[in-house]
Amino acid sequence: MAYTMEELQETARELADMVGNEVIDECLPLEVLEMTADILKEDYKQIVQAAEDIREEDKAIEKLR
């Protein structure tokens, strides 16, 4: 299923709201929100790198065929 950019942005906003609400509801320090953002950024970088690696592997496989 392909998502539109608007749908992706809405889903991202909902996720961000969920994290923010958890910080507020549990009376967690704002540093927890900052740490969560940092972890998500690092996870994103790793996912992008893995996707690039997979693309490169796919290209290599296609060349062998």
N, C-alpha and C positions, 0 to 999 in steps of 0.2 A: 504494500500500500504506500503510495507516494503522498507526502504531505506538502501542503503549500507553505510558503515562508510565514504567512500569517498564523497558520496552525502551529507551526514549530515555535514561533515567538510566544504564542498563547500558552503552549505547554511549558516552555521555559519559565515564563512568568509564574505559572501555577506552582512549579517546582520551587522557584525562589521564594514565593509566598509561604509555601509549606515549611521551608527551612527557617525563614524569618519568624513564622508563628511558633515553631518549636522553641526557638531561642527565647522568645517573649514568654510563652506559656510556662517554660521550665525555669524562668528567671536566670538564664545563662548569661555570662558576660558576653559583650559584643565581640570579644576576641574569638569566641567559638564560631561566630558567623564569618569572621575574617579567615580563620583556619579552614573552615568548610569551603570558602571560595578558593583559597589557595590549593586545597586538595583537588577540587573539581577542575581547576585550571591544569594541574599536573596530570590528572586523569585524561583530560581532553588532549593534551599534548601526546600522551602515550597512545591513545586511540588513533589519533591522526597519523602517528608514526607507524602503527601497526597496519593501518589501511594503506599507507604508501608502500610498505613492505609487501603486502599482499598483491598490490597492483604490479609491482616489479616482478614478483614471482610469477604472476599470471602472464606477463609479457614474455618472460623467459620460457615458460612452458609453451606458449604459442609459437615461439621461434623454433622450438624443438620439433614441432609437429610438421 
